[in-house]
Amino acid sequence: MQISHKAYLKPLLHAAKYPTAAVNGVFLADASHQTVDAVPFFHFWNTLSPMLEVAMTQVEHYANANGLRIIGYYEANEKDQDEALSLVGQKVASKILESNPEAYAVVIKNSNISSNEVAFIPHQFKEGQWRVSKGAFTEKSTLFTLENGSSPALVTKAIQDGMYSKLADFDSHLENVQEDWLTNKAIS
């Protein structure tokens, strides 16, 4: 699974914008199964709720209209050292898995957000549960790779430059419908 720079950047900007909150969203893939984008959902309503269903439905419509599909889920926990996939994350990822057998989930390693190390801890559904995908994002990995090996350093620079202030999630959209949460065109 190759992750584009944009799909790596947006979740980390989301986590950087709300460092004391749990954040989550989904990944979108193109027809070649590459993860090409991410859509940030929440920094406030991060539990299973009607708002999650609304956000998922809107992303599904957006994805279908643009030749994309939801392929994964991401979250960053509010506690720096918490790297476990939450129960909510497991349920959302399992829902994605129902329609996409390549589905995966990512927990953001908060301590790596502003470092030159990959901050994604990918999970796959194996043996009846969500498990960490060992060996991901290593030189030998064929399963999870970054399209641009410089992405971690570029994200660090983007965070230092305050790019996260331009990011909008669905919570932001609920407060101001002008917020561009589906595409975040200001994020490159």
Secondary structure, 3 states (H helix, E strand, C coil): CEECHHHHHHHHHHHHHCCCCCEEEEEEECCCCCEEEEEEEECCCCCCCHHHHHHHHHHHHHHHHCCCEEEEEEEECCCCCCCCCCHHHHHHHHHHHHHCCCCEEEEECHHHCCCCCCCEEEEEEECCEEEECCCCCCCCCCCCEECCCCHHHHHHHHHHCCHHHHCCCHHHHHHCCCCCCCCCCCCC
